[in-house]
Amino acid sequence: MIIIVVGALVLLKYVYNIDVVGFLTQGRFRELLDQFYILGAKGWTKYSEVIIKVWNYCLDFIKNIFSK
């Protein structure tokens, strides 16, 4: 679990240029949330149709499992 968290932090730092540890240790939590919001907004505008289709598929799958 720790390896996954550290890997995600490294990925955010080098791929998306978001320094989570730096923001948290320096007390700049609002800037961190702003960076995540910008990243999420860009992702939503680009992949919203895919996200909605996957979400609906997962809901239908869960409904089918519980209905049996």
C-alpha positions, 0 to 999 in steps of 0.5 A: 500500500505504501509503495502505491501511495509513494508511486502515485506521489512521484507520478504526480510530481514528474508527470503533472508537476504537482508537488503534493509533499511540498504543498503539505509541508509548506502549508499551501493546501489551497494551492494543492486543491486548486491544482487538483481542481484544474487537473480534474476540470481538464480531464472532465472536459476531455473524457466526460463521455467515457466516464459517464459510460463507464459509470453507467456500466458499473451501475448496471453490473452492480444492479445485475449482481444484486438482482440475482 
